[in-house]
Amino acid sequence: MENLHIHASSFETRKEFLHEIYGVNYNHPVVQGRSEESILREWAAHKLLFSLHLWEEHTISVDLEYPQKWYLSVAYFIVGVPALWIYR
């Protein structure tokens, strides 16, 4: 399983986060293996939960994994879709 840690990603804007993913880590297996939507949903879910002061020590940064566990994919879809709308 591949893992890509983005430190303090909850403080980044969507544009900054995408720049970091594609500018710095473009060839990383996680970035190559997952869709942009999937990566953004995970980031947005972390950002929303952090802004609500929920699990701050875990949600301040994002650890992108590939392949992603199915239950995390479902959770990030449920939380991440509305969060992406907030953080467009």
N, C-alpha and C positions, 0 to 999 in steps of 0.2 A: 504494500500500500504506500503510495506516495503522499507526502504532506507538504503544504506550502503555508508557512506562517507569515501573516501580515500584521506586524505590530501596530497597536493603537489605531486600527482601521476604523473604529467608530468615530474618530475625529475627522476623518477624511470625507470630502464630498464625493459624489459619484464619479465626477470627472477625475479627481485626484486618484481615487481607487483604481479606475480603469487604466490610467496612465501608469500606475505602479505595476499593475498586472501585465499589461502589454508592453510597457516600456522597459521594464527591468526583468520580468520573468517570462517573457514571450515563449521561450523554448522549454519551459518547465513542463514535465509530464502532466501535472494537474491542469495547467492552462490548456494544454493540447488535448487532454482527454475529456474535459467537461465543457458544456456549452456556456456561452457568456451569460445567458439568462440564469442558469443554475448558479454560477459564481456570484452574480449580482443578487440573487434571492438570498443566498447565505449571508453576504455582506449586509444587506438591508435588514435581515432578521436580527443579526448581531447589533447593528446600529440602533434599531428600534428598542430591543430589550435593554441595551445599555442606557438609552435615554430615559427609560422607565425605571432605572436603577434596579433592574433584575439581573442577578448573577453577574454583577459588574466585573468581578475578577476573571470571568470566563468570556464575557461578551465584549470587552474592550478591544480585543484582537480577534482575528479570524484565522482559523486553521482549516484551510481548504484541503480536502482529501480526494484522492482518486484511486480506486473507485469509491464512491460515496455509499455508505450503508443506506439501505432502502428506507429505514425509519427516519433517518436524518433528512433524506430527500423529501419525504412526506412532511416532516415538521417544518423544514425550510420553505416548502411550497405554501403551507397553510399560513405561516407568519410572514414569509418573504414577499408574497404577491401583494398584499395590502401595503407592506412597508415600502416596496418599490414605488408604489403610487405616491407615497409621502415624499420619498427621497429621489424624485425624478430629476 
